[in-house]
Amino acid sequence: MSSSAILVVGGGFSGITAALEAAEVGHEVFIVEKNPFLGGRVMQLNKYFPKLCPPSCGLEIQFQRIKNNRLVKFFTMAEVTKVSGQAGDYDVTIALKPRYVEPGSLDLSEKAEALSKDVPSDFELGMGSRKALYMDVPFAFPNRYVLDKDNCSKDDLASLAEADIVNLGDAPREITVKVGSIIYATGWKPYDVTRLTNLGAGTVKNCVSNMQLERLASPSGPTKGCIVRPSDGCAPRSIAFVQCAGSRDENHLNYCSYICCMASLKQAAYVREQYPSARVVIYYIDLRTPGRYDNFAKKILADERLSTVKGKVAAISEDAGSGDVLLTVEDAVTGIKSENRFEMVVLATGMQPSLAGQKLPVDVALDEMGFIVGGEEKGIFAAGCAKTPLDVMKSAQSATGAAMKAIQTVRGR
């Protein structure tokens, strides 16, 4: 029997957009998200394009739309493990991890703070910590704590057992849903800096990734929005941005990640706003500012305290005494090779599809980089950065397109 329901794998901005577009024309939609909360990468940003809005600007509206639409059902801490059938008639098995906290909006912050162990926070990209009982994202949706049971002591578990809303007996389970079409909106992950051995491989303390800088600049981040050096908490008086860190490189990501140049210009504005006397240098291969972003780039680049150097950064090392970062750079215009000292450096690491290195439970191919190729003849569609590197606005457009195709599939057109 054919189904008019649609499955969306991924609960970030693209996945939520695709789900709502389909639900608001009458289709039941299931969102499957591997993390405890919806929102994806956008939730981690300080601001995003094109209007330099905070994440709440778009996500809180989307969350409210989900709450108001009974056709949208979502599963967090979930994974699609098996898909069988054909376009119009798929049976999908979803594995659900235990959350150990029942539905409800009780404030468990005091219980959380009383726990014995601090755990590195994935959301803060290793720059902050959380407790084993946590709700560590801003305006979390669902507004529901999750328990990392493996990081609790016996005393912690005994204390938590006193809370009615905590269910220590929760267990993994599986459910099966029937859908007619599937949208993959699994997003992206920052390229692993530990693979960039010439750029410090993540060991230089005051050399951070572009996504780590977003967390430093965010009011909800580990430093409450203060951009400081990780090594000593001091304000940087000089900061360099290194473009194409792992991108456009046949040994790493062989493509341009589309938005990294704009992200660095945006982040340079963060720095200059906080520190009017700071010196900022951007090292680049090509500065790519597509479409309407060109005007924004011109505005940022007009800053007399910001300069650009067309050249490839060959090596990054640390001055052990000061914690400063040393960049070896060859200027592509002058041909001069030099060593330059900065108090802090930001690597513009590329956008790698989250599916890279994975095997899908459906018969759809990934290219050598991990982007979805094909599948549309089977009623399976890719949206957002599961398909190609995109900014938030274009990800939403891509999600709308995928939703329209999914709707055509289940309606037999």
MIDRENTI-22804 format. One line per 2 residues: their letters; for each residue y, z, x of C-alpha. Coordinates in Angstrom, 1 decimal. Last residue first. Layout:
BEGIN
a> Y:Z:X ~ ...
***
This chain:
BEGIN
rg> 12.7:-10.3:3.1 ~ 9.8:-8.0:2.2
rv> 11.9:-5.0:1.2 ~ 10.4:-2.9:3.9
tq> 11.3:-5.5:6.5 ~ 14.8:-6.2:5.2
ia> 15.6:-2.5:5.4 ~ 14.4:-2.3:9.0
km> 16.6:-5.2:9.9 ~ 19.6:-3.5:8.3
aa> 18.8:-0.3:10.1 ~ 18.6:-2.1:13.4
gt> 22.0:-3.6:12.9 ~ 23.5:-0.3:11.9
as> 22.0:1.3:15.1 ~ 23.5:-1.5:17.3
qa> 26.9:-0.8:15.8 ~ 26.5:2.9:16.4
sk> 25.4:2.2:20.0 ~ 28.4:0.0:20.4
mv> 30.8:2.9:19.5 ~ 28.9:5.4:21.7
dl> 28.8:3.2:24.8 ~ 25.9:0.9:25.6
pt> 23.1:0.4:28.1 ~ 20.4:-1.8:26.6
ka> 17.6:-1.5:24.0 ~ 16.7:2.2:23.9
cg> 20.4:2.6:24.7 ~ 21.4:1.9:21.1
aa> 18.7:0.7:18.7 ~ 15.3:-0.8:19.1
fi> 13.4:-2.3:16.1 ~ 9.8:-2.3:14.9
gk> 8.9:-4.4:11.8 ~ 6.0:-6.1:13.7
ee> 8.0:-9.3:14.2 ~ 10.7:-7.1:15.6
gg> 8.5:-5.8:18.4 ~ 10.3:-7.5:21.2
vi> 11.7:-5.8:24.3 ~ 12.2:-2.0:24.6
fg> 14.0:-0.9:27.7 ~ 12.0:0.9:30.4
me> 13.3:-0.8:33.6 ~ 10.3:-3.1:34.0
dl> 10.6:-4.2:30.4 ~ 9.0:-2.2:27.6
av> 6.5:-3.8:25.3 ~ 5.7:-2.8:21.7
dv> 2.1:-2.0:20.5 ~ 2.9:1.4:19.2
pl> 2.1:4.9:20.7 ~ 4.6:4.0:23.5
kq> 3.7:4.5:27.1 ~ 6.3:6.3:29.2
ga> 7.7:5.5:32.7 ~ 11.1:4.7:31.3
ls> 11.3:5.6:27.6 ~ 14.5:7.7:28.1
pq> 16.3:4.5:29.2 ~ 18.1:5.0:32.5
mg> 21.9:5.2:32.4 ~ 23.3:5.1:35.9
ta> 24.7:7.8:38.1 ~ 28.4:7.9:38.7
lv> 28.2:10.4:41.5 ~ 31.1:12.9:41.5
vm> 32.4:14.4:44.8 ~ 34.2:17.7:45.5
ef> 36.3:19.1:48.3 ~ 36.6:15.6:49.9
rn> 36.3:14.4:53.5 ~ 36.2:10.7:54.4
es> 34.2:9.0:57.2 ~ 35.2:5.5:58.0
ki> 33.9:1.9:58.2 ~ 36.7:-0.8:58.2
gt> 35.8:-4.2:56.8 ~ 39.3:-4.4:55.4
va> 38.4:-5.6:51.9 ~ 34.9:-4.2:51.5
de> 35.9:-0.8:52.9 ~ 32.8:0.7:54.4
vt> 32.3:4.3:53.4 ~ 30.7:7.4:54.9
ll> 31.5:10.3:52.6 ~ 31.7:13.9:53.7
vd> 31.6:16.6:51.1 ~ 33.3:20.0:51.7
gs> 31.2:23.2:51.6 ~ 33.5:24.6:54.3
ga> 31.2:25.6:57.1 ~ 28.1:23.5:56.1
de> 30.1:20.2:55.9 ~ 27.8:18.4:53.5
si> 26.5:14.8:53.6 ~ 27.0:11.5:51.7
aa> 26.0:8.1:53.0 ~ 26.6:4.4:52.5
vk> 29.4:4.5:49.9 ~ 30.0:0.9:49.1
gk> 33.6:-0.4:49.1 ~ 36.5:-1.4:46.9
vt> 38.7:1.6:47.3 ~ 40.7:3.0:44.4
sl> 43.6:5.4:44.3 ~ 44.7:8.2:42.0
re> 47.7:10.4:42.8 ~ 50.1:7.6:41.9
da> 48.7:7.4:38.4 ~ 48.9:3.7:37.2
li> 45.1:3.5:37.4 ~ 44.7:5.7:34.3
kk> 47.0:3.6:32.2 ~ 45.5:0.3:33.4
af> 42.0:1.6:32.7 ~ 43.0:2.5:29.1
nd> 44.4:-1.0:28.6 ~ 41.2:-2.5:29.9
yr> 39.1:-0.5:27.5 ~ 39.9:-2.8:24.6
gp> 37.5:-5.4:26.0 ~ 35.4:-4.4:29.0
tr> 36.5:-2.1:31.8 ~ 34.3:-3.1:34.8
ld> 35.5:-1.9:38.2 ~ 33.5:-3.8:40.8
iy> 31.8:-2.3:43.9 ~ 33.6:1.0:43.5
yi> 34.9:4.1:45.4 ~ 37.3:6.0:43.2
vv> 39.8:8.4:44.9 ~ 41.5:11.4:43.3
ra> 44.1:13.7:45.0 ~ 44.9:16.9:43.1
sp> 48.5:17.9:42.5 ~ 48.4:17.7:38.7
yq> 45.2:19.7:38.5 ~ 43.9:20.2:35.0
er> 45.2:16.9:33.6 ~ 44.5:15.0:36.9
vy> 40.8:16.2:36.8 ~ 40.2:15.2:33.2
aa> 42.0:11.9:33.8 ~ 39.6:11.2:36.7
qk> 36.8:11.9:34.2 ~ 38.0:9.2:31.9
ls> 38.3:6.8:34.8 ~ 34.8:7.8:35.9
am> 33.4:7.3:32.4 ~ 35.0:3.9:32.2
cc> 33.3:2.8:35.4 ~ 30.0:4.2:34.2
iy> 30.1:2.4:30.8 ~ 28.0:-0.8:31.4
sc> 25.0:0.6:33.2 ~ 24.9:-2.4:35.5
yn> 21.4:-3.5:36.3 ~ 18.7:-3.2:39.0
lh> 18.3:0.5:38.6 ~ 16.6:2.0:41.8
ne> 15.5:-0.1:44.8 ~ 16.9:-3.3:43.3
dr> 20.3:-1.7:43.2 ~ 22.9:-2.5:40.6
sg> 22.8:1.2:39.6 ~ 21.6:4.1:41.8
ac> 25.0:5.6:42.2 ~ 27.0:2.6:40.9
qv> 30.4:4.3:41.4 ~ 31.2:7.2:43.7
fa> 34.1:9.3:42.3 ~ 36.0:11.4:44.9
is> 37.8:14.7:44.5 ~ 40.6:16.4:46.4
rp> 42.2:19.7:45.6 ~ 39.1:21.1:44.0
ac> 39.5:24.3:42.1 ~ 37.3:27.1:43.5
gd> 34.1:28.3:41.8 ~ 32.4:28.8:45.2
sp> 29.5:26.3:45.5 ~ 29.7:24.7:42.1
rv> 33.3:23.5:42.8 ~ 35.5:23.8:39.7
ic> 36.4:21.8:36.6 ~ 37.3:24.6:34.1
gk> 36.1:23.7:30.6 ~ 34.4:27.0:29.8
tp> 32.7:27.2:33.2 ~ 29.1:26.8:31.9
gs> 30.2:24.3:29.2 ~ 31.4:24.8:25.6
ps> 35.0:24.0:26.6 ~ 33.6:20.8:28.2
al> 35.0:19.8:31.7 ~ 32.1:21.3:33.6
re> 29.6:19.8:31.2 ~ 31.1:16.4:31.5
lq> 31.1:16.9:35.3 ~ 27.3:17.4:35.1
mn> 27.0:14.1:33.3 ~ 28.9:12.3:36.1
sv> 26.6:13.8:38.7 ~ 27.6:16.5:41.1
cn> 28.4:16.7:44.8 ~ 29.7:20.2:45.7
kv> 26.3:21.6:46.4 ~ 24.9:18.7:48.5
tg> 21.2:18.9:47.7 ~ 21.0:16.4:44.8
ag> 19.6:13.6:46.9 ~ 22.6:13.7:49.3
ln> 23.7:10.1:48.7 ~ 21.4:8.4:51.2
tl> 18.4:10.1:49.5 ~ 19.2:8.8:46.1
rt> 15.9:9.7:44.5 ~ 17.0:13.3:43.9
vd> 19.8:11.9:41.8 ~ 17.4:11.1:38.9
yp> 19.2:8.5:36.7 ~ 20.8:10.2:33.8
kw> 18.7:9.9:30.6 ~ 19.0:7.4:27.8
gt> 18.6:6.9:24.0 ~ 15.4:7.2:22.0
ay> 16.6:5.1:19.1 ~ 13.3:3.4:18.2
ii> 13.4:2.2:14.6 ~ 10.1:1.9:12.7
sg> 9.4:0.1:9.5 ~ 7.2:0.4:6.3
vk> 6.5:4.1:6.6 ~ 3.7:6.5:5.7
vt> 3.9:10.0:7.2 ~ 1.2:12.1:8.9
ie> 1.7:15.8:10.0 ~ 0.4:17.6:13.0
rp> 0.6:21.3:14.1 ~ 1.4:23.5:17.0
ad> 1.4:27.2:16.2 ~ 3.6:30.0:14.9
gl> 2.1:33.4:15.3 ~ 5.2:34.8:17.0
nv> 7.1:34.3:13.8 ~ 10.7:35.5:14.3
id> 12.7:35.8:11.0 ~ 11.4:39.3:10.3
ae> 12.7:40.6:13.6 ~ 10.6:43.5:14.9
al> 8.3:41.0:16.7 ~ 11.2:40.2:18.9
sa> 11.1:43.6:20.5 ~ 7.4:43.4:21.2
ld> 7.8:39.9:22.6 ~ 10.5:41.0:25.0
dk> 8.4:44.0:26.1 ~ 5.5:41.6:26.8
sc> 7.8:39.4:28.9 ~ 9.3:36.2:27.5
nd> 9.6:32.9:29.3 ~ 6.5:31.3:27.8
kd> 7.8:32.1:24.3 ~ 10.8:29.8:24.6
lv> 12.1:30.8:21.1 ~ 14.3:28.5:19.0
yr> 17.3:29.6:17.0 ~ 18.4:27.7:13.9
np> 21.6:26.0:12.9 ~ 19.8:22.7:12.6
fa> 22.1:21.4:13.9 ~ 23.9:23.3:16.6
fp> 27.7:23.5:16.4 ~ 27.7:23.7:20.3
vd> 24.3:23.7:22.0 ~ 22.5:26.7:23.4
my> 20.7:28.1:20.3 ~ 18.5:30.4:22.3
la> 15.7:33.0:22.5 ~ 14.4:32.6:26.0
kr> 17.9:33.3:27.3 ~ 20.1:30.6:28.7
sg> 21.4:29.4:32.1 ~ 24.1:27.2:33.5
mg> 24.5:24.4:36.0 ~ 21.0:23.0:35.7
le> 21.9:20.1:33.5 ~ 23.8:22.4:31.0
fd> 21.5:21.2:28.2 ~ 18.4:21.8:30.5
sp> 19.5:25.4:30.8 ~ 17.9:27.4:33.6
vd> 16.3:30.6:32.1 ~ 17.7:34.1:32.3
ks> 15.0:36.8:31.7 ~ 14.9:40.2:30.2
la> 15.8:39.7:26.6 ~ 18.6:41.9:25.2
ea> 21.0:38.9:25.0 ~ 18.7:37.1:22.6
ke> 18.3:40.0:20.2 ~ 22.0:40.4:20.1
sl> 22.5:36.7:19.6 ~ 20.1:36.5:16.7
dl> 22.6:35.6:14.0 ~ 20.7:34.7:10.9
sg> 21.0:31.1:9.7 ~ 17.6:30.6:8.2
pe> 14.4:28.6:8.8 ~ 11.7:30.6:10.7
vy> 11.8:31.1:14.4 ~ 8.7:30.6:16.5
rp> 9.7:27.0:17.2 ~ 6.1:25.7:17.4
kl> 5.7:22.1:18.6 ~ 5.2:19.4:16.0
ai> 3.0:16.4:16.6 ~ 3.8:13.4:14.3
tv> 1.1:10.9:13.2 ~ 2.5:7.7:11.7
dy> 0.7:5.5:9.2 ~ 2.4:2.1:8.9
dg> 2.5:-0.3:6.0 ~ 5.4:-2.6:5.7
aq> 4.8:-4.1:9.2 ~ 1.3:-3.2:10.2
gs> -1.1:-0.3:10.5 ~ -1.6:2.5:13.0
vk> 0.9:4.7:14.9 ~ -0.1:7.8:16.9
tv> 1.7:10.5:18.9 ~ 5.2:10.5:17.5
ea> 6.8:13.6:18.9 ~ 8.5:16.7:17.5
mt> 10.6:19.6:18.7 ~ 12.8:18.6:15.7
ff> 11.6:17.0:12.5 ~ 14.1:15.3:10.1
kv> 14.1:14.4:6.5 ~ 16.9:12.1:5.1
lr> 16.4:11.1:1.4 ~ 17.9:14.4:0.2
nn> 21.3:13.3:1.5 ~ 24.1:15.9:1.6
ki> 22.8:17.8:4.6 ~ 22.4:14.5:6.5
rq> 26.0:13.5:5.6 ~ 27.1:16.9:6.9
fq> 25.4:16.3:10.2 ~ 27.0:12.9:10.5
ie> 30.5:14.5:10.0 ~ 29.7:17.2:12.5
lg> 28.6:14.5:15.0 ~ 31.7:12.3:14.9
cs> 34.6:14.5:15.9 ~ 32.3:17.3:17.0
pp> 31.5:15.4:20.2 ~ 35.1:15.7:21.3
cl> 37.2:12.5:20.7 ~ 38.5:10.3:23.5
kp> 39.4:7.6:21.0 ~ 37.0:4.8:22.2
fy> 35.2:6.6:23.7 ~ 33.8:10.0:24.3
kn> 35.0:13.5:25.1 ~ 33.4:16.6:26.7
lq> 30.0:15.1:26.5 ~ 26.7:17.0:26.0
mv> 26.5:16.5:22.3 ~ 26.8:12.8:22.9
rg> 23.6:12.9:24.8 ~ 21.5:13.7:21.8
gl> 22.9:15.1:18.6 ~ 20.0:16.8:16.8
fp> 18.6:20.1:17.9 ~ 15.3:21.5:19.2
nk> 14.6:18.4:21.3 ~ 11.8:15.8:20.7
ev> 13.5:14.3:17.7 ~ 11.7:12.5:14.8
if> 13.9:11.3:12.0 ~ 12.2:10.4:8.7
ve> 14.0:8.2:6.2 ~ 13.5:7.6:2.5
hg> 15.4:4.5:1.5 ~ 18.1:4.3:-1.2
ve> 21.1:2.5:0.3 ~ 22.5:5.7:1.8
aa> 19.1:6.4:3.4 ~ 19.1:3.3:5.5
el> 22.6:3.7:6.9 ~ 22.0:7.4:7.3
aa> 18.9:6.9:9.4 ~ 20.5:4.3:11.7
ti> 23.5:6.5:12.3 ~ 21.3:9.5:13.1
gs> 19.2:7.5:15.5 ~ 22.2:6.0:17.3
fg> 24.1:9.3:17.6 ~ 21.0:11.2:18.8
gg> 18.0:12.1:16.7 ~ 15.3:9.8:18.2
vv> 12.4:8.0:16.6 ~ 13.6:6.7:13.2
li> 10.9:6.1:10.6 ~ 11.7:4.1:7.5
as> 10.3:4.5:4.0 ~ 9.8:1.5:1.7
ss> 6.0:1.7:2.0 ~ 3.4:-0.9:1.4
m> 0.0:0.0:0.0
***
